[in-house]
Amino acid sequence: MIVSTLIMYNKSCRCSYFLVSLCVKKEKKTLPSAGHKVIKKSGLQQVADHIKSLISEKCHNLGIVLDYSEELLQRGGSLTLHAHTKGKWTKCPDCGRRTKTVHSYVPRKLQCTELLGHNVVLILKSRHMRCCNPECERRIFAEPLQFARPYARHTDRVEGEIRHEALGQTARKASRTLSRHGIRISTSSVTRRLRRLGKENPVVRTSGYVGLDDFAKKKGHRYMCVIADHYTRRPIAVFDSRYGHEITDWLKAHPEIKTVTRDGSQVYGSIISEASGQIVQVSDRFHLMQALKKNVVEPIKTMLGQKKELRQYPYPSEDEAYRYIMKDIYEMGDARHRDRVRFYYEVRRLKDEGNGIAETARILGVKAQKVYSAANTDISRILSAEQKCAVKAARDIARVVSSGVITGSAVMKRLKVSIAPRTLCRCLKSITEHYKPLRDEVRKHNKTLKEGGKTPKVKADTIWHYIVHGKTGSRKLQKIHETHPEVNHVMKICMDFRKMIHGEENAQTMDEWLKEAEACPLKEIRGFAKYIRKDRNAVEQTCRTAFNNGLLEGTVNKAKAFKRNMFNKAGPAVLRAKLLYAD
């Protein structure tokens, strides 16, 4: 039987795993020499001895030595190893003087890494030394260890694995996961380690560009503040309150900070200014747009829901009506006649563009003789008698229509020239088709107002989408320009503000926008402009820089997830540890 032992080191959980594989191989039997007594060892004992030899070499680098006099014990699923520290001299932690005087020996029990599916317990014979310096106040001190902290019951590698599991999940789940790895630890112990880890903010050096935001520990009662680095994209400090001297002191302790992004809170602005007047403050675009939405959308809805004056029916001008009438006149007659008229006017159009007979014939795909005949023919010879009568009355019909009459019977009453009713109806065909839907809409609108009803409601999201993107598929908003000019003015101010803070081309300057907003008749817009003027420096930096508080919004969502995962019971220290040290 050949025993092969492999030692693996897991960097993620900082633990060592000893893997032992057993394999059977046929070997030639050799006879013992004369007088030699063969002592057979059991398979378990052979494995134990081999492990001891490997572990002893590893422990030598850690400053401890295995006791071969003690056996490898297996009790309750655990393997127990006995060891003692090596070396004679030890430095006093207070005065630094070396000493080799031993006061006493104290056994120290440490939980180590997993070995062969068992929990490994290291019983270390630790020394308590006596300081020989008469001027030193410390008389007795414990010998320090390279692989464990004072008073610890686990090695540093085991503590690293406990920390890794505790930061990624709840204390109860971490305890269960560690127990499957051979590490026994209670839920309260896991929580206590996190609380100790998150007791204070770590001392770090930032890149100089940070963001600041708050989140609710208990909504409406307690709030916490988090600071994150824009370049490392990790939180670097968490405070128990959102408004306090702790934030100011922290900013003063980091003079390398150049830029701070924040929301529109004036309190944060005063805190940052109190810490240092050289810090550039950047107001977040998202919060600015949300403040604009809060002040504008509902007033616009109110304005859209108000009663408006009765609208007038639309009528074409005289020239426009004449064009519609002539188009209908040329469409009279059968198909053959209409084709002849269209060909005549197509030839006239191409001739007016400067094309010759041959070129026109080539474009139309006909013979040159046909083009020549159409070009030298009078239009009166092509039109029918009905069309000639309609052409004579076309201008008079257009004049009557432009005065506010569209229906055939009403036009016939006001028309001074004689024309057949059938012909008149044919002349008014295009005008009726174009203006009838518009007249129906005006009639419906006026009827609604007369009955005391309200205009159709428009959703707040539809209005906001129109303000942000400048386009919409809603028919209601498409007609704002015609029905609500005051609303159109307010929306223009909002769109100009969006373009300005996003740094788009042809955007207004801050002075131009403030002048226009302060002159707006809507009081909510004037109030918003007053708010922007108070925080003008931060808003101007928003227009110039690409930094925003989006990173902080993601960090806040992460904090809320941790809070829900902890059932809001572990306290701010545990929450701080998870935010600052979790992957």
Buried (B, 14 or more C-beta within 10 A) or exposed (E): EEBEBEEEEEEEBBBBBBEBEEEEEEEEEEEEEEEEEEEEEEEEEBBBEBBBEBBBEEBEEBBBBBBEEEEBEEEEEBBBBBBBBEEEEBBBEEBEEBBEEEBEEEEBEBBBBBBBEBBBBBBBBBBEBBBBBEEBEEEEBBBBBEBBEEEBBBBBBBBBBBBBBBBEBBBEBBBEBBEEBBBBBEBEBBBEBBBEBBEEBEEEEBBBBBBBBBBBBEEEEEBBBBBBBBEEEBBBBBBBBBBEEBBBEBBEEBEEBBBBBBBBBEEBBEBBEEBBEEBBBBBBBBBBBEBBBEBBBEBBBEBBEEEBEEBEBEBBEEEBBBBBBBEBBBBBBEEEBEEBBEBBEBBBEBBEEEBEBEBBBEBBEBEBEBBBEBBEEEBEEBBBEBBEBBBEBBBBBBBBBBEEBBEBEEBBEBBEEEBEEEBBBBBBBBBBEBBEEEBEBBEEBBEBBEEEEEBEEBEBEBBBBBBBEEEBEBEBBEEBEEBBEBBEBBBEBBBBBBBBBEEEEEBBEBEEBBEBBBEBEBEBBBEBBEBBEEBBBBBBBBBEBEBBBBBBBEBBEBBEEBBEEBEEEBBBBBBBBBBBBBE
